Amino acid sequence: MRTMVTVAKMDQNSIPEVSKLFAEFDSTEIPNMIGLRRRQLFIHDGIQIHLYDFAEKSDQSALEKVKTDPRMGRLAIDMKSFVTPYEPETWNSPADSTAFCFHDWEGEPIENPGRTNTAVTITRMDQAMIPAVSSAFQEFESTESSRSTGIRRRQLFAFKDLCIHIQEYAGSNGADIAQKTASDIWFGKVVRDLPELAPEEPATDGAASRFYGWEAS
């Protein structure tokens, strides 16, 4: 699947309202029309991370048609009460909320992989550190020990002063594996090797909590 990530500000207390709005929207035919296969919303320290997983090939004519659908406009208007731009002073359009992927790794193919779950970790990062961060993860992913973590796919996205670390994991103990990996590798090796990655007193670093999820049937 092709993943898109957007970043915004959101109050934790708005979770019920935001979840309800997306549940209503995702019950329509629109997600399937645009090739959306999965939507996940995470929150940490007032930061909302929105993951969209699309089919590899999207129907461009459907995408253009949906842009003018009044339900899309209504959702955007309703969300304004609960979700605001990460940096309002530099925000001009929804495109200004989109993070970019700078590292994408997938494990070796396995038979009947089953369903995967997602863990998201956020840390502060100067974008000048992207090559060094990518290199640190590439080094780990080339080792034998990376195959035993249970991680099926890792993606790193950058947005403003943030790095969003997304891990897809499988298995009944996937949550434990994801947490251990985040602790041992992300906050361990990477931060040890790259001490300038995060400030001395990080206000944002940590695991985000998933509060909404939808998957195409």
C-alpha positions, 0 to 999 in steps of 0.5 A: 500500500501507498502511505500518506501522513498528515500532521495537525494539532488536536486536543485529547478531549476532542477524540470522541467528536473527531472519531465520530466524524470520521466514522460517519464519513468512512461509512460512505462510499467515498473511501473506496472510490478514492482507493483508501484501504485503511485510515488510522489516527494517532495522538501524542502530546497534542499532535495528531498523526493521520495515516492514510493507506491507499491502493497502489493505483488510484482512480484519478477520475474518481479522485477529481470527482470526490474533491467537489463532493459536498461531504468532503467540504462538510467534513473539513468544516466540521473538523475545524472545531477540533483539529488545527494546523501544526503551524497556523502562521505558515499553513495555506492549504491541506498540502501544508500538513503533509509529511514526506517519507524519507525511509521505507523498509520492508521485511522479507516476504512471508507466506500468509502474513496475516493482518498487521498492526501499527505503532507510531513514535514521534521525536523532534528532529532537525531535517538536516539529520535525515541522511544520518537517521536513514543511515542508522536504520539502514545499518540495523536493517542489514543485520540478522537481529532485525529479522527477529523483531517482528516488524514487517515494514518501517517508514520514517516521515519528516514534517517541520521539526518532527520525525514520525516513525511508523512500524507495521508489526504482526503476531499476537505479541506485536504490541510488545515487539513494537514497544521493545523495538521503539525503546531499544532501537529508536530511543536507544541506538539512534539517539545514542549515535545521534545525540543532536537528534532530540533536545535535552528536554524533549516535550514531544518524544514518545509513542502515540496512541491510536484512537481511530481506525478504519479498514476497507472490507 
